[in-house]
């Protein structure tokens, strides 16, 4: 998916930048020679991907940076799992790429933002206070991950409060560690559940949750759609696949 940010008229910031065409050869994040400081960025530092740079993130697990500002191109290397950590990420005049439409990123990429209520906030142009723990896009962000053939299924049996299993259709792309959301089937629109898969039997459609997950609410299900009885509406509980291989997460504080 592509996210096009809104460019400011003039400058959103006190410090203007000179935008240049990306002509440099690819720089590797892990290479000290890629940086004007002569060293790879460390925990708590501000990181600047300068205009004209073509930087490739090739570090499996980064420290927590104070700020990552992108004025050039930051591209995530394929063929490896990457966890990218920062308090603030600002795509200002540059581009932030995780995969492409033609060549999706098929490994796992976690972009984790850090901060709490007492952390330093950032204000833009003294008019927009963006707070902390933020990913700001003023130009272009592209994220193309592994496609899923299906992102929703229905309960084929009722799931009761306290259950640690449920039954859905067979032959789905579900794996241990995947996260599911069960939507409410009652008058209480907040009676949803969020569970993590321990196992899925593709032949029977039975899902078993991990030890920390269980049903907190009742969800109605049936072997077949109720569409022929309710004007085309399938009343069975919806089960939504939440897990993607590219995720933007907030540190849980």
Secondary structure, DSSP 8 states (H G I E B T S, - for coil): -EEE----SS-SSSS--------S-EEETT-GGGSTTSS---TT-EEEE-TT-EEEE--SEEEEESEEEESSEEEE-SSS-EEEEESEEEESSSEEEES-SSS---S-EEEEE---TTS--EEETTTEEEESSEEEESSEEEE-----S-SEEE-SS-B-TT-SEEE--SS----TT-EEEE---SS-TT--EEEEEEEE-TTT-EEEE-TT---SS-B---SS--TTTTTT---S-EEEE---SEEEEE---
